[in-house]
Structure formats: structure tokens, C-alpha cells
Amino acid sequence: MEFHRNPIPVMLGGNFVTCPQCTSSSFRLSRLRTKDLERLALFQYPVRCRQCHRRTYAGFPLALMLWQADKVRKQQREHETGR
């Protein structure tokens, strides 16, 4: 059985977090780059919109939530391929 990624809209504090370009509310973590160190010091983490692929920054609560969701997706994929 193939695992499909279903984007889940991101909510923080009762409000949807949206992309500044396409207004999508579906994000994933982006890879860290050297230039991100300044933003990390400000407690902002790079994220990427799943719709338009724009890279932007989000607060650590959102990044932590995305990290946990990615961890669950990886476990589901491993479970599906292990059958």
C-alpha cells in the first residue's frame, strides 16, 4: 500500500498560519542554511509552503509541531513499507 501525504492546515492559537504568497496553510520544515543562524537566534525557523514552495520563517512552536508531524509521517511510511 502506498503512503500519501495529506497536507494538514496549521493552526496556532486558534488561527490558521498562512503563506504570505499564496495564503495556503500547509507547511513543512525547510533545510537549515548558514544564513539562517541569525533567525535562529531570534527563535525563528525556516519553513516551506507545500503549495507554492516559498521559503519563509516561523516561530519555534510551529516548527516543533511540523517536526512532530514529520516524525509521525516517517513512522507511518515505515509501517506501510514493512507490511
mmCIF file of the N, C-alpha and C atoms, coordinates in Angstrom:
data_MODEL
# 
_entry.id   MODEL 
# 
loop_
_atom_site.group_PDB 
_atom_site.id 
_atom_site.type_symbol 
_atom_site.label_atom_id 
_atom_site.label_alt_id 
_atom_site.label_comp_id 
_atom_site.label_asym_id 
_atom_site.label_entity_id 
_atom_site.label_seq_id 
_atom_site.pdbx_PDB_ins_code 
_atom_site.Cartn_x 
_atom_site.Cartn_y 
_atom_site.Cartn_z 
_atom_site.occupancy 
_atom_site.B_iso_or_equiv 
_atom_site.pdbx_formal_charge 
_atom_site.auth_seq_id 
_atom_site.auth_comp_id 
_atom_site.auth_asym_id 
_atom_site.auth_atom_id 
_atom_site.pdbx_PDB_model_num 
ATOM 1   N N  . MET A 1 1  ? 0.834  -1.180 0.000  1.00 0.00 ? 1  MET A N  1 
ATOM 2   C CA . MET A 1 1  ? 0.000  0.000  0.000  1.00 0.00 ? 1  MET A CA 1 
ATOM 3   C C  . MET A 1 1  ? 0.877  1.240  0.000  1.00 0.00 ? 1  MET A C  1 
ATOM 4   N N  . GLU A 1 2  ? 0.569  2.183  -0.818 1.00 0.00 ? 2  GLU A N  1 
ATOM 5   C CA . GLU A 1 2  ? 1.368  3.390  -0.945 1.00 0.00 ? 2  GLU A CA 1 
ATOM 6   C C  . GLU A 1 2  ? 0.905  4.439  0.058  1.00 0.00 ? 2  GLU A C  1 
ATOM 7   N N  . PHE A 1 3  ? 1.868  5.145  0.671  1.00 0.00 ? 3  PHE A N  1 
ATOM 8   C CA . PHE A 1 3  ? 1.551  6.196  1.634  1.00 0.00 ? 3  PHE A CA 1 
ATOM 9   C C  . PHE A 1 3  ? 1.425  7.524  0.908  1.00 0.00 ? 3  PHE A C  1 
ATOM 10  N N  . HIS A 1 4  ? 0.326  8.218  1.119  1.00 0.00 ? 4  HIS A N  1 
ATOM 11  C CA . HIS A 1 4  ? 0.109  9.527  0.512  1.00 0.00 ? 4  HIS A CA 1 
ATOM 12  C C  . HIS A 1 4  ? 0.202  10.595 1.572  1.00 0.00 ? 4  HIS A C  1 
ATOM 13  N N  . ARG A 1 5  ? 0.892  11.680 1.262  1.00 0.00 ? 5  ARG A N  1 
ATOM 14  C CA . ARG A 1 5  ? 0.985  12.800 2.180  1.00 0.00 ? 5  ARG A CA 1 
ATOM 15  C C  . ARG A 1 5  ? -0.241 13.678 2.026  1.00 0.00 ? 5  ARG A C  1 
ATOM 16  N N  . ASN A 1 6  ? -0.991 13.784 3.067  1.00 0.00 ? 6  ASN A N  1 
ATOM 17  C CA . ASN A 1 6  ? -2.138 14.681 3.073  1.00 0.00 ? 6  ASN A CA 1 
ATOM 18  C C  . ASN A 1 6  ? -1.756 15.925 3.851  1.00 0.00 ? 6  ASN A C  1 
ATOM 19  N N  . PRO A 1 7  ? -1.671 17.067 3.204  1.00 0.00 ? 7  PRO A N  1 
ATOM 20  C CA . PRO A 1 7  ? -1.298 18.266 3.929  1.00 0.00 ? 7  PRO A CA 1 
ATOM 21  C C  . PRO A 1 7  ? -2.366 18.625 4.961  1.00 0.00 ? 7  PRO A C  1 
ATOM 22  N N  . ILE A 1 8  ? -1.900 18.940 6.138  1.00 0.00 ? 8  ILE A N  1 
ATOM 23  C CA . ILE A 1 8  ? -2.797 19.319 7.217  1.00 0.00 ? 8  ILE A CA 1 
ATOM 24  C C  . ILE A 1 8  ? -2.634 20.812 7.453  1.00 0.00 ? 8  ILE A C  1 
ATOM 25  N N  . PRO A 1 9  ? -3.728 21.572 7.427  1.00 0.00 ? 9  PRO A N  1 
ATOM 26  C CA . PRO A 1 9  ? -3.625 23.002 7.704  1.00 0.00 ? 9  PRO A CA 1 
ATOM 27  C C  . PRO A 1 9  ? -3.062 23.234 9.100  1.00 0.00 ? 9  PRO A C  1 
ATOM 28  N N  . VAL A 1 10 ? -2.218 24.231 9.249  1.00 0.00 ? 10 VAL A N  1 
ATOM 29  C CA . VAL A 1 10 ? -1.548 24.512 10.502 1.00 0.00 ? 10 VAL A CA 1 
ATOM 30  C C  . VAL A 1 10 ? -2.302 25.585 11.271 1.00 0.00 ? 10 VAL A C  1 
ATOM 31  N N  . MET A 1 11 ? -2.634 25.267 12.532 1.00 0.00 ? 11 MET A N  1 
ATOM 32  C CA . MET A 1 11 ? -3.309 26.231 13.403 1.00 0.00 ? 11 MET A CA 1 
ATOM 33  C C  . MET A 1 11 ? -2.448 26.486 14.622 1.00 0.00 ? 11 MET A C  1 
ATOM 34  N N  . LEU A 1 12 ? -2.290 27.749 14.975 1.00 0.00 ? 12 LEU A N  1 
ATOM 35  C CA . LEU A 1 12 ? -1.619 28.131 16.208 1.00 0.00 ? 12 LEU A CA 1 
ATOM 36  C C  . LEU A 1 12 ? -2.472 29.170 16.904 1.00 0.00 ? 12 LEU A C  1 
ATOM 37  N N  . GLY A 1 13 ? -2.760 28.941 18.157 1.00 0.00 ? 13 GLY A N  1 
ATOM 38  C CA . GLY A 1 13 ? -3.542 29.913 18.915 1.00 0.00 ? 13 GLY A CA 1 
ATOM 39  C C  . GLY A 1 13 ? -4.931 30.151 18.358 1.00 0.00 ? 13 GLY A C  1 
ATOM 40  N N  . GLY A 1 14 ? -5.520 29.136 17.728 1.00 0.00 ? 14 GLY A N  1 
ATOM 41  C CA . GLY A 1 14 ? -6.866 29.277 17.185 1.00 0.00 ? 14 GLY A CA 1 
ATOM 42  C C  . GLY A 1 14 ? -6.926 29.938 15.823 1.00 0.00 ? 14 GLY A C  1 
ATOM 43  N N  . ASN A 1 15 ? -5.777 30.341 15.274 1.00 0.00 ? 15 ASN A N  1 
ATOM 44  C CA . ASN A 1 15 ? -5.729 30.978 13.951 1.00 0.00 ? 15 ASN A CA 1 
ATOM 45  C C  . ASN A 1 15 ? -4.898 30.134 13.002 1.00 0.00 ? 15 ASN A C  1 
ATOM 46  N N  . PHE A 1 16 ? -5.315 30.094 11.739 1.00 0.00 ? 16 PHE A N  1 
ATOM 47  C CA . PHE A 1 16 ? -4.521 29.397 10.733 1.00 0.00 ? 16 PHE A CA 1 
ATOM 48  C C  . PHE A 1 16 ? -3.292 30.229 10.387 1.00 0.00 ? 16 PHE A C  1 
ATOM 49  N N  . VAL A 1 17 ? -2.147 29.558 10.275 1.00 0.00 ? 17 VAL A N  1 
ATOM 50  C CA . VAL A 1 17 ? -0.924 30.202 9.816  1.00 0.00 ? 17 VAL A CA 1 
ATOM 51  C C  . VAL A 1 17 ? -0.940 30.080 8.296  1.00 0.00 ? 17 VAL A C  1 
ATOM 52  N N  . THR A 1 18 ? -0.757 31.191 7.585  1.00 0.00 ? 18 THR A N  1 
ATOM 53  C CA . THR A 1 18 ? -0.851 31.155 6.128  1.00 0.00 ? 18 THR A CA 1 
ATOM 54  C C  . THR A 1 18 ? 0.422  31.651 5.465  1.00 0.00 ? 18 THR A C  1 
ATOM 55  N N  . CYS A 1 19 ? 0.643  31.173 4.261  1.00 0.00 ? 19 CYS A N  1 
ATOM 56  C CA . CYS A 1 19 ? 1.778  31.583 3.441  1.00 0.00 ? 19 CYS A CA 1 
ATOM 57  C C  . CYS A 1 19 ? 1.555  33.031 2.993  1.00 0.00 ? 19 CYS A C  1 
ATOM 58  N N  . PRO A 1 20 ? 2.578  33.882 3.062  1.00 0.00 ? 20 PRO A N  1 
ATOM 59  C CA . PRO A 1 20 ? 2.414  35.267 2.628  1.00 0.00 ? 20 PRO A CA 1 
ATOM 60  C C  . PRO A 1 20 ? 2.205  35.413 1.122  1.00 0.00 ? 20 PRO A C  1 
ATOM 61  N N  . GLN A 1 21 ? 2.560  34.388 0.344  1.00 0.00 ? 21 GLN A N  1 
ATOM 62  C CA . GLN A 1 21 ? 2.433  34.489 -1.112 1.00 0.00 ? 21 GLN A CA 1 
ATOM 63  C C  . GLN A 1 21 ? 1.118  33.906 -1.625 1.00 0.00 ? 21 GLN A C  1 
ATOM 64  N N  . CYS A 1 22 ? 0.779  32.688 -1.200 1.00 0.00 ? 22 CYS A N  1 
ATOM 65  C CA . CYS A 1 22 ? -0.391 32.010 -1.781 1.00 0.00 ? 22 CYS A CA 1 
ATOM 66  C C  . CYS A 1 22 ? -1.526 31.790 -0.784 1.00 0.00 ? 22 CYS A C  1 
ATOM 67  N N  . THR A 1 23 ? -1.346 32.177 0.446  1.00 0.00 ? 23 THR A N  1 
ATOM 68  C CA . THR A 1 23 ? -2.308 32.030 1.558  1.00 0.00 ? 23 THR A CA 1 
ATOM 69  C C  . THR A 1 23 ? -2.639 30.579 1.904  1.00 0.00 ? 23 THR A C  1 
ATOM 70  N N  . SER A 1 24 ? -1.834 29.640 1.475  1.00 0.00 ? 24 SER A N  1 
ATOM 71  C CA . SER A 1 24 ? -2.010 28.245 1.880  1.00 0.00 ? 24 SER A CA 1 
ATOM 72  C C  . SER A 1 24 ? -1.653 28.130 3.364  1.00 0.00 ? 24 SER A C  1 
ATOM 73  N N  . SER A 1 25 ? -2.219 27.151 4.036  1.00 0.00 ? 25 SER A N  1 
ATOM 74  C CA . SER A 1 25 ? -1.890 26.945 5.446  1.00 0.00 ? 25 SER A CA 1 
ATOM 75  C C  . SER A 1 25 ? -1.213 25.595 5.657  1.00 0.00 ? 25 SER A C  1 
ATOM 76  N N  . SER A 1 26 ? -0.500 25.124 4.651  1.00 0.00 ? 26 SER A N  1 
ATOM 77  C CA . SER A 1 26 ? 0.190  23.846 4.718  1.00 0.00 ? 26 SER A CA 1 
ATOM 78  C C  . SER A 1 26 ? 1.694  24.078 4.546  1.00 0.00 ? 26 SER A C  1 
ATOM 79  N N  . PHE A 1 27 ? 2.481  23.703 5.557  1.00 0.00 ? 27 PHE A N  1 
ATOM 80  C CA . PHE A 1 27 ? 3.920  23.938 5.548  1.00 0.00 ? 27 PHE A CA 1 
ATOM 81  C C  . PHE A 1 27 ? 4.677  22.672 5.860  1.00 0.00 ? 27 PHE A C  1 
ATOM 82  N N  . ARG A 1 28 ? 5.970  22.721 5.583  1.00 0.00 ? 28 ARG A N  1 
ATOM 83  C CA . ARG A 1 28 ? 6.901  21.678 6.010  1.00 0.00 ? 28 ARG A CA 1 
ATOM 84  C C  . ARG A 1 28 ? 8.176  22.380 6.451  1.00 0.00 ? 28 ARG A C  1 
ATOM 85  N N  . LEU A 1 29 ? 9.015  21.692 7.209  1.00 0.00 ? 29 LEU A N  1 
ATOM 86  C CA . LEU A 1 29 ? 10.283 22.276 7.617  1.00 0.00 ? 29 LEU A CA 1 
ATOM 87  C C  . LEU A 1 29 ? 11.202 22.402 6.409  1.00 0.00 ? 29 LEU A C  1 
ATOM 88  N N  . SER A 1 30 ? 11.983 23.452 6.388  1.00 0.00 ? 30 SER A N  1 
ATOM 89  C CA . SER A 1 30 ? 12.968 23.648 5.323  1.00 0.00 ? 30 SER A CA 1 
ATOM 90  C C  . SER A 1 30 ? 14.346 23.314 5.887  1.00 0.00 ? 30 SER A C  1 
ATOM 91  N N  . ARG A 1 31 ? 15.275 22.988 5.028  1.00 0.00 ? 31 ARG A N  1 
ATOM 92  C CA . ARG A 1 31 ? 16.634 22.682 5.477  1.00 0.00 ? 31 ARG A CA 1 
ATOM 93  C C  . ARG A 1 31 ? 17.303 23.944 6.001  1.00 0.00 ? 31 ARG A C  1 
ATOM 94  N N  . LEU A 1 32 ? 18.134 23.748 7.005  1.00 0.00 ? 32 LEU A N  1 
ATOM 95  C CA . LEU A 1 32 ? 18.863 24.882 7.572  1.00 0.00 ? 32 LEU A CA 1 
ATOM 96  C C  . LEU A 1 32 ? 20.014 25.286 6.664  1.00 0.00 ? 32 LEU A C  1 
ATOM 97  N N  . ARG A 1 33 ? 20.230 26.565 6.567  1.00 0.00 ? 33 ARG A N  1 
ATOM 98  C CA . ARG A 1 33 ? 21.345 27.129 5.814  1.00 0.00 ? 33 ARG A CA 1 
ATOM 99  C C  . ARG A 1 33 ? 22.173 27.992 6.753  1.00 0.00 ? 33 ARG A C  1 
ATOM 100 N N  . THR A 1 34 ? 23.393 28.277 6.374  1.00 0.00 ? 34 THR A N  1 
ATOM 101 C CA . THR A 1 34 ? 24.264 29.102 7.204  1.00 0.00 ? 34 THR A CA 1 
ATOM 102 C C  . THR A 1 34 ? 23.644 30.455 7.496  1.00 0.00 ? 34 THR A C  1 
ATOM 103 N N  . LYS A 1 35 ? 22.980 31.035 6.513  1.00 0.00 ? 35 LYS A N  1 
ATOM 104 C CA . LYS A 1 35 ? 22.394 32.361 6.706  1.00 0.00 ? 35 LYS A CA 1 
ATOM 105 C C  . LYS A 1 35 ? 21.208 32.340 7.670  1.00 0.00 ? 35 LYS A C  1 
ATOM 106 N N  . ASP A 1 36 ? 20.737 31.161 8.051  1.00 0.00 ? 36 ASP A N  1 
ATOM 107 C CA . ASP A 1 36 ? 19.615 31.045 8.981  1.00 0.00 ? 36 ASP A CA 1 
ATOM 108 C C  . ASP A 1 36 ? 20.024 31.253 10.434 1.00 0.00 ? 36 ASP A C  1 
ATOM 109 N N  . LEU A 1 37 ? 21.321 31.304 10.722 1.00 0.00 ? 37 LEU A N  1 
ATOM 110 C CA . LEU A 1 37 ? 21.775 31.401 12.102 1.00 0.00 ? 37 LEU A CA 1 
ATOM 111 C C  . LEU A 1 37 ? 21.247 32.649 12.799 1.00 0.00 ? 37 LEU A C  1 
ATOM 112 N N  . GLU A 1 38 ? 21.189 33.770 12.096 1.00 0.00 ? 38 GLU A N  1 
ATOM 113 C CA . GLU A 1 38 ? 20.668 35.000 12.694 1.00 0.00 ? 38 GLU A CA 1 
ATOM 114 C C  . GLU A 1 38 ? 19.206 34.818 13.094 1.00 0.00 ? 38 GLU A C  1 
ATOM 115 N N  . ARG A 1 39 ? 18.419 34.212 12.228 1.00 0.00 ? 39 ARG A N  1 
ATOM 116 C CA . ARG A 1 39 ? 16.999 33.998 12.509 1.00 0.00 ? 39 ARG A CA 1 
ATOM 117 C C  . ARG A 1 39 ? 16.803 32.991 13.640 1.00 0.00 ? 39 ARG A C  1 
ATOM 118 N N  . LEU A 1 40 ? 17.679 31.977 13.713 1.00 0.00 ? 40 LEU A N  1 
ATOM 119 C CA . LEU A 1 40 ? 17.585 31.005 14.803 1.00 0.00 ? 40 LEU A CA 1 
ATOM 120 C C  . LEU A 1 40 ? 17.808 31.692 16.151 1.00 0.00 ? 40 LEU A C  1 
ATOM 121 N N  . ALA A 1 41 ? 18.695 32.673 16.182 1.00 0.00 ? 41 ALA A N  1 
ATOM 122 C CA . ALA A 1 41 ? 18.938 33.433 17.409 1.00 0.00 ? 41 ALA A CA 1 
ATOM 123 C C  . ALA A 1 41 ? 17.697 34.223 17.818 1.00 0.00 ? 41 ALA A C  1 
ATOM 124 N N  . LEU A 1 42 ? 16.836 34.527 16.853 1.00 0.00 ? 42 LEU A N  1 
ATOM 125 C CA . LEU A 1 42 ? 15.582 35.233 17.119 1.00 0.00 ? 42 LEU A CA 1 
ATOM 126 C C  . LEU A 1 42 ? 14.413 34.257 17.304 1.00 0.00 ? 42 LEU A C  1 
ATOM 127 N N  . PHE A 1 43 ? 14.755 32.966 17.451 1.00 0.00 ? 43 PHE A N  1 
ATOM 128 C CA . PHE A 1 43 ? 13.767 31.897 17.639 1.00 0.00 ? 43 PHE A CA 1 
ATOM 129 C C  . PHE A 1 43 ? 12.805 31.775 16.461 1.00 0.00 ? 43 PHE A C  1 
ATOM 130 N N  . GLN A 1 44 ? 13.363 31.892 15.259 1.00 0.00 ? 44 GLN A N  1 
ATOM 131 C CA . GLN A 1 44 ? 12.584 31.691 14.039 1.00 0.00 ? 44 GLN A CA 1 
ATOM 132 C C  . GLN A 1 44 ? 13.245 30.567 13.250 1.00 0.00 ? 44 GLN A C  1 
ATOM 133 N N  . TYR A 1 45 ? 12.427 29.675 12.697 1.00 0.00 ? 45 TYR A N  1 
ATOM 134 C CA . TYR A 1 45 ? 12.924 28.504 11.980 1.00 0.00 ? 45 TYR A CA 1 
ATOM 135 C C  . TYR A 1 45 ? 12.414 28.540 10.542 1.00 0.00 ? 45 TYR A C  1 
ATOM 136 N N  . PRO A 1 46 ? 13.242 28.131 9.560  1.00 0.00 ? 46 PRO A N  1 
ATOM 137 C CA . PRO A 1 46 ? 12.791 28.159 8.165  1.00 0.00 ? 46 PRO A CA 1 
ATOM 138 C C  . PRO A 1 46 ? 11.756 27.077 7.873  1.00 0.00 ? 46 PRO A C  1 
ATOM 139 N N  . VAL A 1 47 ? 10.690 27.473 7.201  1.00 0.00 ? 47 VAL A N  1 
ATOM 140 C CA . VAL A 1 47 ? 9.641  26.551 6.757  1.00 0.00 ? 47 VAL A CA 1 
ATOM 141 C C  . VAL A 1 47 ? 9.373  26.814 5.280  1.00 0.00 ? 47 VAL A C  1 
ATOM 142 N N  . ARG A 1 48 ? 8.782  25.829 4.622  1.00 0.00 ? 48 ARG A N  1 
ATOM 143 C CA . ARG A 1 48 ? 8.474  25.963 3.204  1.00 0.00 ? 48 ARG A CA 1 
ATOM 144 C C  . ARG A 1 48 ? 7.007  25.629 2.978  1.00 0.00 ? 48 ARG A C  1 
ATOM 145 N N  . CYS A 1 49 ? 6.354  26.447 2.162  1.00 0.00 ? 49 CYS A N  1 
ATOM 146 C CA . CYS A 1 49 ? 4.945  26.227 1.826  1.00 0.00 ? 49 CYS A CA 1 
ATOM 147 C C  . CYS A 1 49 ? 4.857  24.993 0.928  1.00 0.00 ? 49 CYS A C  1 
ATOM 148 N N  . ARG A 1 50 ? 3.920  24.114 1.225  1.00 0.00 ? 50 ARG A N  1 
ATOM 149 C CA . ARG A 1 50 ? 3.749  22.909 0.398  1.00 0.00 ? 50 ARG A CA 1 
ATOM 150 C C  . ARG A 1 50 ? 3.066  23.221 -0.922 1.00 0.00 ? 50 ARG A C  1 
ATOM 151 N N  . GLN A 1 51 ? 2.397  24.355 -1.004 1.00 0.00 ? 51 GLN A N  1 
ATOM 152 C CA . GLN A 1 51 ? 1.647  24.725 -2.209 1.00 0.00 ? 51 GLN A CA 1 
ATOM 153 C C  . GLN A 1 51 ? 2.555  25.425 -3.235 1.00 0.00 ? 51 GLN A C  1 
ATOM 154 N N  . CYS A 1 52 ? 3.144  26.571 -2.836 1.00 0.00 ? 52 CYS A N  1 
ATOM 155 C CA . CYS A 1 52 ? 3.928  27.380 -3.787 1.00 0.00 ? 52 CYS A CA 1 
ATOM 156 C C  . CYS A 1 52 ? 5.437  27.226 -3.571 1.00 0.00 ? 52 CYS A C  1 
ATOM 157 N N  . HIS A 1 53 ? 5.848  26.500 -2.533 1.00 0.00 ? 53 HIS A N  1 
ATOM 158 C CA . HIS A 1 53 ? 7.251  26.200 -2.224 1.00 0.00 ? 53 HIS A CA 1 
ATOM 159 C C  . HIS A 1 53 ? 8.054  27.427 -1.781 1.00 0.00 ? 53 HIS A C  1 
ATOM 160 N N  . ARG A 1 54 ? 7.367  28.500 -1.383 1.00 0.00 ? 54 ARG A N  1 
ATOM 161 C CA . ARG A 1 54 ? 8.066  29.683 -0.891 1.00 0.00 ? 54 ARG A CA 1 
ATOM 162 C C  . ARG A 1 54 ? 8.678  29.373 0.471  1.00 0.00 ? 54 ARG A C  1 
ATOM 163 N N  . ARG A 1 55 ? 9.898  29.824 0.654  1.00 0.00 ? 55 ARG A N  1 
ATOM 164 C CA . ARG A 1 55 ? 10.600 29.627 1.924  1.00 0.00 ? 55 ARG A CA 1 
ATOM 165 C C  . ARG A 1 55 ? 10.409 30.876 2.780  1.00 0.00 ? 55 ARG A C  1 
ATOM 166 N N  . THR A 1 56 ? 10.020 30.663 4.027  1.00 0.00 ? 56 THR A N  1 
ATOM 167 C CA . THR A 1 56 ? 9.811  31.771 4.951  1.00 0.00 ? 56 THR A CA 1 
ATOM 168 C C  . THR A 1 56 ? 10.194 31.297 6.351  1.00 0.00 ? 56 THR A C  1 
ATOM 169 N N  . TYR A 1 57 ? 9.983  32.122 7.339  1.00 0.00 ? 57 TYR A N  1 
ATOM 170 C CA . TYR A 1 57 ? 10.353 31.771 8.711  1.00 0.00 ? 57 TYR A CA 1 
ATOM 171 C C  . TYR A 1 57 ? 9.130  31.743 9.604  1.00 0.00 ? 57 TYR A C  1 
ATOM 172 N N  . ALA A 1 58 ? 9.171  30.839 10.579 1.00 0.00 ? 58 ALA A N  1 
ATOM 173 C CA . ALA A 1 58 ? 8.077  30.705 11.536 1.00 0.00 ? 58 ALA A CA 1 
ATOM 174 C C  . ALA A 1 58 ? 8.682  30.585 12.928 1.00 0.00 ? 58 ALA A C  1 
ATOM 175 N N  . GLY A 1 59 ? 7.857  30.813 13.926 1.00 0.00 ? 59 GLY A N  1 
ATOM 176 C CA . GLY A 1 59 ? 8.309  30.671 15.302 1.00 0.00 ? 59 GLY A CA 1 
ATOM 177 C C  . GLY A 1 59 ? 8.561  29.218 15.662 1.00 0.00 ? 59 GLY A C  1 
ATOM 178 N N  . PHE A 1 60 ? 9.275  29.006 16.743 1.00 0.00 ? 60 PHE A N  1 
ATOM 179 C CA . PHE A 1 60 ? 9.604  27.651 17.176 1.00 0.00 ? 60 PHE A CA 1 
ATOM 180 C C  . PHE A 1 60 ? 8.385  26.789 17.486 1.00 0.00 ? 60 PHE A C  1 
ATOM 181 N N  . PRO A 1 61 ? 7.271  27.330 18.039 1.00 0.00 ? 61 PRO A N  1 
ATOM 182 C CA . PRO A 1 61 ? 6.122  26.451 18.281 1.00 0.00 ? 61 PRO A CA 1 
ATOM 183 C C  . PRO A 1 61 ? 5.618  25.782 16.987 1.00 0.00 ? 61 PRO A C  1 
ATOM 184 N N  . LEU A 1 62 ? 5.548  26.536 15.897 1.00 0.00 ? 62 LEU A N  1 
ATOM 185 C CA . LEU A 1 62 ? 5.132  25.963 14.618 1.00 0.00 ? 62 LEU A CA 1 
ATOM 186 C C  . LEU A 1 62 ? 6.165  24.959 14.120 1.00 0.00 ? 62 LEU A C  1 
ATOM 187 N N  . ALA A 1 63 ? 7.446  25.304 14.219 1.00 0.00 ? 63 ALA A N  1 
ATOM 188 C CA . ALA A 1 63 ? 8.499  24.399 13.763 1.00 0.00 ? 63 ALA A CA 1 
ATOM 189 C C  . ALA A 1 63 ? 8.470  23.091 14.546 1.00 0.00 ? 63 ALA A C  1 
ATOM 190 N N  . LEU A 1 64 ? 8.227  23.170 15.846 1.00 0.00 ? 64 LEU A N  1 
ATOM 191 C CA . LEU A 1 64 ? 8.158  21.958 16.659 1.00 0.00 ? 64 LEU A CA 1 
ATOM 192 C C  . LEU A 1 64 ? 6.967  21.101 16.253 1.00 0.00 ? 64 LEU A C  1 
ATOM 193 N N  . MET A 1 65 ? 5.853  21.730 15.985 1.00 0.00 ? 65 MET A N  1 
ATOM 194 C CA . MET A 1 65 ? 4.662  20.996 15.561 1.00 0.00 ? 65 MET A CA 1 
ATOM 195 C C  . MET A 1 65 ? 4.907  20.319 14.203 1.00 0.00 ? 65 MET A C  1 
ATOM 196 N N  . LEU A 1 66 ? 5.564  21.009 13.274 1.00 0.00 ? 66 LEU A N  1 
ATOM 197 C CA . LEU A 1 66 ? 5.873  20.429 11.965 1.00 0.00 ? 66 LEU A CA 1 
ATOM 198 C C  . LEU A 1 66 ? 6.866  19.286 12.100 1.00 0.00 ? 66 LEU A C  1 
ATOM 199 N N  . TRP A 1 67 ? 7.833  19.428 13.003 1.00 0.00 ? 67 TRP A N  1 
ATOM 200 C CA . TRP A 1 67 ? 8.821  18.380 13.227 1.00 0.00 ? 67 TRP A CA 1 
ATOM 201 C C  . TRP A 1 67 ? 8.140  17.114 13.746 1.00 0.00 ? 67 TRP A C  1 
ATOM 202 N N  . GLN A 1 68 ? 7.199  17.290 14.694 1.00 0.00 ? 68 GLN A N  1 
ATOM 203 C CA . GLN A 1 68 ? 6.478  16.145 15.238 1.00 0.00 ? 68 GLN A CA 1 
ATOM 204 C C  . GLN A 1 68 ? 5.614  15.483 14.167 1.00 0.00 ? 68 GLN A C  1 
ATOM 205 N N  . ALA A 1 69 ? 4.959  16.292 13.318 1.00 0.00 ? 69 ALA A N  1 
ATOM 206 C CA . ALA A 1 69 ? 4.127  15.739 12.244 1.00 0.00 ? 69 ALA A CA 1 
ATOM 207 C C  . ALA A 1 69 ? 4.984  14.954 11.253 1.00 0.00 ? 69 ALA A C  1 
ATOM 208 N N  . ASP A 1 70 ? 6.172  15.462 10.942 1.00 0.00 ? 70 ASP A N  1 
ATOM 209 C CA . ASP A 1 70 ? 7.076  14.772 10.024 1.00 0.00 ? 70 ASP A CA 1 
ATOM 210 C C  . ASP A 1 70 ? 7.526  13.438 10.610 1.00 0.00 ? 70 ASP A C  1 
ATOM 211 N N  . LYS A 1 71 ? 7.751  13.435 11.901 1.00 0.00 ? 71 LYS A N  1 
ATOM 212 C CA . LYS A 1 71 ? 8.152  12.205 12.582 1.00 0.00 ? 71 LYS A CA 1 
ATOM 213 C C  . LYS A 1 71 ? 7.048  11.149 12.476 1.00 0.00 ? 71 LYS A C  1 
ATOM 214 N N  . VAL A 1 72 ? 5.793  11.556 12.659 1.00 0.00 ? 72 VAL A N  1 
ATOM 215 C CA . VAL A 1 72 ? 4.661  10.642 12.537 1.00 0.00 ? 72 VAL A CA 1 
ATOM 216 C C  . VAL A 1 72 ? 4.542  10.120 11.111 1.00 0.00 ? 72 VAL A C  1 
ATOM 217 N N  . ARG A 1 73 ? 4.719  11.008 10.120 1.00 0.00 ? 73 ARG A N  1 
ATOM 218 C CA . ARG A 1 73 ? 4.644  10.583 8.707  1.00 0.00 ? 73 ARG A CA 1 
ATOM 219 C C  . ARG A 1 73 ? 5.702  9.537  8.398  1.00 0.00 ? 73 ARG A C  1 
ATOM 220 N N  . LYS A 1 74 ? 6.922  9.748  8.905  1.00 0.00 ? 74 LYS A N  1 
ATOM 221 C CA . LYS A 1 74 ? 8.003  8.786  8.661  1.00 0.00 ? 74 LYS A CA 1 
ATOM 222 C C  . LYS A 1 74 ? 7.673  7.433  9.287  1.00 0.00 ? 74 LYS A C  1 
ATOM 223 N N  . GLN A 1 75 ? 7.110  7.442  10.485 1.00 0.00 ? 75 GLN A N  1 
ATOM 224 C CA . GLN A 1 75 ? 6.734  6.188  11.133 1.00 0.00 ? 75 GLN A CA 1 
ATOM 225 C C  . GLN A 1 75 ? 5.643  5.474  10.343 1.00 0.00 ? 75 GLN A C  1 
ATOM 226 N N  . GLN A 1 76 ? 4.681  6.232  9.824  1.00 0.00 ? 76 GLN A N  1 
ATOM 227 C CA . GLN A 1 76 ? 3.612  5.629  9.024  1.00 0.00 ? 76 GLN A CA 1 
ATOM 228 C C  . GLN A 1 76 ? 4.171  5.022  7.746  1.00 0.00 ? 76 GLN A C  1 
ATOM 229 N N  . ARG A 1 77 ? 5.107  5.725  7.111  1.00 0.00 ? 77 ARG A N  1 
ATOM 230 C CA . ARG A 1 77 ? 5.725  5.186  5.889  1.00 0.00 ? 77 ARG A CA 1 
ATOM 231 C C  . ARG A 1 77 ? 6.466  3.898  6.181  1.00 0.00 ? 77 ARG A C  1 
ATOM 232 N N  . GLU A 1 78 ? 7.226  3.878  7.282  1.00 0.00 ? 78 GLU A N  1 
ATOM 233 C CA . GLU A 1 78 ? 7.965  2.668  7.639  1.00 0.00 ? 78 GLU A CA 1 
ATOM 234 C C  . GLU A 1 78 ? 7.004  1.518  7.922  1.00 0.00 ? 78 GLU A C  1 
ATOM 235 N N  . HIS A 1 79 ? 5.897  1.822  8.573  1.00 0.00 ? 79 HIS A N  1 
ATOM 236 C CA . HIS A 1 79 ? 4.905  0.798  8.884  1.00 0.00 ? 79 HIS A CA 1 
ATOM 237 C C  . HIS A 1 79 ? 4.275  0.250  7.605  1.00 0.00 ? 79 HIS A C  1 
ATOM 238 N N  . GLU A 1 80 ? 3.959  1.136  6.663  1.00 0.00 ? 80 GLU A N  1 
ATOM 239 C CA . GLU A 1 80 ? 3.341  0.722  5.405  1.00 0.00 ? 80 GLU A CA 1 
ATOM 240 C C  . GLU A 1 80 ? 4.297  -0.105 4.550  1.00 0.00 ? 80 GLU A C  1 
ATOM 241 N N  . THR A 1 81 ? 5.572  0.252  4.512  1.00 0.00 ? 81 THR A N  1 
ATOM 242 C CA . THR A 1 81 ? 6.528  -0.483 3.691  1.00 0.00 ? 81 THR A CA 1 
ATOM 243 C C  . THR A 1 81 ? 6.948  -1.797 4.358  1.00 0.00 ? 81 THR A C  1 
ATOM 244 N N  . GLY A 1 82 ? 6.753  -1.892 5.674  1.00 0.00 ? 82 GLY A N  1 
ATOM 245 C CA . GLY A 1 82 ? 7.134  -3.108 6.393  1.00 0.00 ? 82 GLY A CA 1 
ATOM 246 C C  . GLY A 1 82 ? 6.122  -4.224 6.261  1.00 0.00 ? 82 GLY A C  1 
ATOM 247 N N  . ARG A 1 83 ? 4.971  -3.957 5.680  1.00 0.00 ? 83 ARG A N  1 
ATOM 248 C CA . ARG A 1 83 ? 3.937  -4.988 5.546  1.00 0.00 ? 83 ARG A CA 1 
ATOM 249 C C  . ARG A 1 83 ? 4.245  -5.996 4.499  1.00 0.00 ? 83 ARG A C  1 
# 
